[in-house]
Amino acid sequence: MVRLITHNLLGCHVKNCNANNFPLEFKNAQVELVETEFNPDFLRGFLPKIEWKALVDTARQLGDTSLPNEQPEMVDDDFLKALHHVLLEIHVEEGAMVCPNCKHEYPISNGIPNMVRSFALSKGSTIGADGSEPAFGRA
């Protein structure tokens, strides 16, 4: 599943796409809410790693407005519960993530983003004339 905690760390991997490639935008996202155990210590430790504006913008894109525009200096339980919900309970099950720069699409199927295929192609893999890709592990 694509959770926003993971999404907040992903950027485009297309070769030469080095600017304005984060955050990836969701397209045709099908969201599922999955309740998870609340762990305030984990959230406090992870908070400094979050790209706040990207998280808030993405949550709003998916219909959640529970986070403030600016990251608060004082962290209380209400804020941590809202952060927990956005980071860990919003799951994107289907759709795509799109690079805002090059517009490359990374499909999401059954909650799994296909970043590997796109990454391999961007690094110079060859594609056959019929559009087929070489099998992994074969010479």
C-alpha positions in Angstrom: 0.0 0.0 0.0 1.1 3.5 -0.7 1.0 5.4 2.6 1.7 9.1 2.7 4.7 8.3 5.0 6.3 6.5 2.0 5.0 8.9 -0.6 6.7 11.8 1.3 10.1 10.2 0.5 9.5 9.4 -3.2 10.7 11.4 -6.2 10.9 10.8 -9.9 13.7 8.5 -11.1 13.5 9.3 -14.8 16.9 10.0 -16.3 17.7 13.7 -16.4 14.6 14.6 -14.4 16.4 16.4 -11.7 14.3 19.5 -10.9 10.8 19.9 -9.6 10.4 16.1 -9.4 9.0 16.0 -5.9 6.4 15.4 -4.6 4.8 13.0 -7.1 1.2 13.9 -7.7 -1.6 11.3 -7.4 -3.8 10.7 -10.4 -7.1 8.7 -10.2 -6.3 7.7 -6.6 -8.5 5.2 -4.9 -8.0 5.6 -1.2 -8.7 3.2 1.6 -8.6 4.2 5.3 -6.9 1.5 7.4 -6.8 1.9 11.2 -3.4 1.4 12.7 -1.9 1.5 16.2 -1.1 5.0 17.4 2.6 5.4 18.4 3.3 9.0 19.5 7.0 8.3 20.1 7.5 7.0 16.5 5.7 10.1 15.2 7.8 12.5 17.3 11.0 10.8 15.9 9.8 10.9 12.3 8.5 14.5 12.3 11.9 16.1 11.5 12.2 13.9 8.3 8.9 15.1 6.9 8.7 17.5 3.9 5.8 19.3 5.5 4.4 21.3 2.6 4.5 18.3 0.4 2.7 16.2 3.0 -0.1 18.8 3.6 -0.6 19.4 -0.2 -0.8 15.7 -0.9 -3.2 15.1 2.0 -5.4 17.9 0.7 -5.2 16.4 -2.8 -6.6 13.2 -1.4 -9.4 15.0 0.5 -7.9 15.3 4.0 -7.7 18.7 5.6 -6.7 17.7 9.2 -3.1 19.1 9.1 -2.3 22.7 9.5 -0.5 24.6 6.7 2.5 25.2 8.9 4.2 22.6 11.1 3.5 23.5 14.7 6.3 24.2 17.1 4.4 22.7 20.0 3.3 19.1 19.4 0.3 17.8 21.4 -1.6 14.6 21.2 -4.4 16.0 19.0 -1.8 17.1 16.4 0.0 13.7 16.6 -3.3 11.9 16.1 -4.0 13.9 13.0 -0.4 13.3 11.7 -0.8 9.6 12.5 -4.0 9.4 10.4 -2.5 11.2 7.4 0.9 9.4 7.4 -0.2 5.9 8.3 -3.9 5.4 7.8 -4.5 6.8 4.4 -3.6 4.1 1.8 -3.7 4.7 -1.9 -4.7 1.3 -3.4 -5.0 2.1 -7.1 -4.1 4.9 -9.5 -0.8 6.5 -10.4 1.8 8.9 -9.1 2.9 11.5 -11.7 6.1 13.6 -11.8 5.2 17.3 -11.8 8.2 17.9 -14.0 8.4 15.2 -16.8 4.9 13.9 -16.3 6.1 10.3 -16.1 3.5 8.1 -14.5 4.2 5.4 -11.8 1.2 3.1 -11.7 -0.2 1.8 -8.4 -1.9 -1.5 -8.4 -3.2 -3.4 -5.4 -1.5 -0.8 -3.2 2.0 -1.3 -4.8 3.6 1.4 -6.8 5.6 0.3 -9.8 8.8 2.3 -9.4 11.3 -0.5 -10.4 10.2 -0.8 -14.0 10.4 2.9 -14.5 13.7 3.1 -12.7 15.2 0.4 -14.9 14.0 2.0 -18.1 15.3 5.3 -17.1 18.8 3.9 -16.6 19.2 2.7 -20.2 17.5 -0.7 -20.3 16.7 -1.8 -23.8 13.2 -2.4 -25.1 12.5 -4.7 -28.0 11.0 -3.4 -31.2 7.7 -5.0 -30.1 7.8 -3.0 -26.9 8.7 -6.0 -24.7 11.3 -5.7 -22.0 14.1 -8.1 -21.3 13.4 -10.6 -18.5 15.2 -9.9 -15.2 18.1 -12.3 -14.6 18.6 -13.1 -18.3 21.6 -12.0 -20.3 
